[in-house]
Amino acid sequence: MNKEETVLVFMPPLVALLLRAEELKGSAISEKEVLKIRDASQTMAVPSSVAKSMQEERGYADIDAENCWSEWRIIRKELIDE
């Protein structure tokens, strides 16, 4: 029997947390703030198929925790700097 890989997902999604942090601050958040939010956020371990289903239901992929600063800078331009 193949055991499905377990992955960590942010609850709520990290991208939503970072967007909300910027809204509350009223300006761009720094790399230090992004990392602090990431480190303080709750995650849940789920099978990879469940994580994929959550992403599909949500309609977007979340930010990867390991690359959150660089990914946030890209996504931020799409969401905020339009």
Secondary structure as UniProt FT lines:
FT   STRAND          6..10
FT   HELIX           14..25
FT   HELIX           31..40
FT   STRAND          43..47
FT   HELIX           48..58
FT   HELIX           65..67
FT   HELIX           68..79
//
